[in-house]
Amino acid sequence: MTGRGEIAERVSGLDRGADHYLVKPVRLEVLGATVDALLRRNGGTPEPRRWALDEEGWRLVPPGRAAVPLNARDFTILKSLMQVRGSPVLRLELIASLGENPLEFDQRRLDKEMSRLRQKVHAETGLELPVQTVHGIGYVFTAEAVLKL
C-alpha cells in the first residue's frame, strides 16, 4: 500500500513482485477483497462477506467488523430489508413495519432515519451500509445477509 499512484510506479511495483498494488486512500472493502484474494491463492479460506442481523443482541454485525448496536426502529427497518435481500421494499411497507400509519407519516422522516442509520454504521465500522435507494419505490439491501432471529 502506497501513496504513489502513477502508472509507472504501479507497473514497477508489480514487476518487482508485488501481488497487488493499492494506492492510498484505500477503501476498506477493496483492502478486504484483496486480502481474500491472497488467502484464496494461498489455500486459505476468506471470511464470508455477509452482514448479520442479531435479534437477541439487537445489533448489526458487518463482515469482519464489530457489531453495531441498534435501536428498535433501526432493527425493524433492517429486518424488513434483509428478509428480502436483493428485492426492493416499498416505502409504505417500511413505514407500516414501524407501526406508523403510512397515510399520515411524513415519508421524509423515513429518509432521515435511513440517512442517520447509514451514518451510524459508517462511523462505527468504516463500511457503507449496503442499502440502496430505489427512487420512487423504497430501499433494497444489496449484500449477502443472514438473520439470526
C-alpha positions in Angstrom: 0.0 0.0 0.0 1.4 3.3 -1.0 0.7 6.9 -1.7 2.4 6.6 -5.1 -0.2 6.1 -7.7 1.3 6.9 -11.0 1.1 4.2 -13.7 4.8 3.8 -14.0 5.1 3.3 -10.2 2.3 0.7 -10.2 3.9 -1.2 -13.1 7.3 -1.0 -11.4 5.8 -2.4 -8.1 4.1 -5.3 -9.9 7.2 -6.0 -12.0 9.2 -6.3 -8.8 7.0 -9.0 -7.4 4.0 -7.3 -5.7 0.9 -9.4 -5.9 -1.3 -6.3 -5.6 -0.7 -2.6 -5.7 -3.0 -0.5 -3.5 -2.9 3.3 -3.6 -3.9 5.3 -0.6 -6.5 6.1 0.4 -7.8 2.6 0.1 -11.4 1.8 0.8 -11.8 -1.0 3.4 -13.9 -3.1 1.0 -11.1 -3.1 -1.5 -8.5 -4.0 1.1 -10.7 -6.8 2.4 -11.3 -8.2 -1.1 -7.5 -8.0 -1.8 -6.7 -9.9 1.4 -9.4 -12.5 0.5 -7.9 -13.0 -3.0 -4.5 -13.5 -1.4 -6.0 -16.1 1.0 -7.6 -18.0 -1.8 -4.4 -18.1 -3.8 -2.5 -19.4 -0.8 -5.0 -22.1 0.1 -6.8 -20.2 2.8 -10.5 -19.6 3.2 -11.6 -16.0 3.2 -14.1 -14.8 5.7 -17.7 -14.7 4.4 -18.8 -11.2 3.4 -22.2 -11.5 5.0 -24.0 -8.9 7.1 -25.8 -10.4 10.0 -28.7 -9.1 12.0 -28.7 -10.4 15.5 -32.2 -10.2 17.1 -31.0 -11.4 20.6 -28.5 -8.7 20.9 -30.3 -6.1 18.7 -27.3 -5.5 16.6 -26.0 -5.4 13.1 -22.8 -7.4 12.5 -20.9 -6.3 9.4 -18.4 -8.6 7.8 -15.1 -8.6 9.7 -16.2 -5.8 12.0 -17.5 -5.2 15.5 -21.3 -5.3 15.9 -23.3 -2.1 15.7 -25.9 -1.7 18.4 -29.4 -0.8 17.1 -32.5 0.8 18.5 -35.9 -0.7 17.8 -36.6 1.4 14.7 -33.2 0.6 13.1 -33.6 -3.1 13.8 -37.1 -3.1 12.3 -36.0 -1.3 9.1 -33.0 -3.6 8.6 -35.0 -6.8 9.3 -37.6 -5.8 6.7 -34.9 -5.1 4.2 -32.7 -8.1 4.9 -35.6 -10.6 4.9 -36.0 -10.0 1.1 -32.4 -9.2 0.3 -31.9 -8.0 -3.2 -35.6 -7.1 -3.7 -36.9 -3.6 -3.0 -39.1 -2.9 0.0 -41.8 -0.3 -0.6 -41.6 2.8 1.5 -45.2 2.3 2.6 -44.3 -1.2 3.8 -41.3 0.0 5.8 -43.5 2.7 7.4 -46.1 0.2 8.3 -43.5 -2.2 9.8 -42.5 0.7 12.1 -46.1 0.7 13.4 -46.9 4.0 11.7 -49.9 4.9 9.6 -48.4 5.2 6.0 -51.1 7.8 5.1 -50.2 10.1 8.0 -46.4 9.5 8.1 -44.2 12.1 6.5 -42.0 10.0 4.2 -39.1 12.4 4.6 -38.8 11.1 8.1 -38.1 7.7 6.7 -35.3 9.2 4.5 -33.9 10.9 7.6 -33.9 7.7 9.6 -32.2 5.8 6.8 -29.6 8.6 6.4 -28.9 8.5 10.2 -28.6 4.7 10.1 -26.1 4.8 7.2 -24.1 7.5 9.0 -24.1 5.4 12.2 -22.9 2.3 10.5 -20.2 4.2 8.6 -19.0 6.0 11.8 -18.7 2.7 13.8 -17.3 0.4 11.1 -15.9 2.4 8.2 -18.2 0.5 5.9 -21.0 1.7 3.8 -24.4 0.2 4.7 -25.4 -1.9 1.6 -28.8 -0.3 1.3 -29.6 1.5 -1.9 -32.5 3.9 -2.5 -34.8 2.8 -5.3 -36.2 6.1 -6.5 -39.9 6.4 -6.1 -40.2 2.9 -4.6 -38.2 2.3 -1.4 -35.0 0.7 -0.4 -33.1 -2.5 -1.1 -30.5 -4.4 0.9 -27.8 -5.4 -1.7 -25.3 -7.5 0.2 -25.3 -11.1 1.4 -27.2 -11.3 4.7 -28.2 -13.7 7.4 -30.8 -13.2 10.0 -30.0 -14.6 13.5 -33.5 -14.5 14.9 
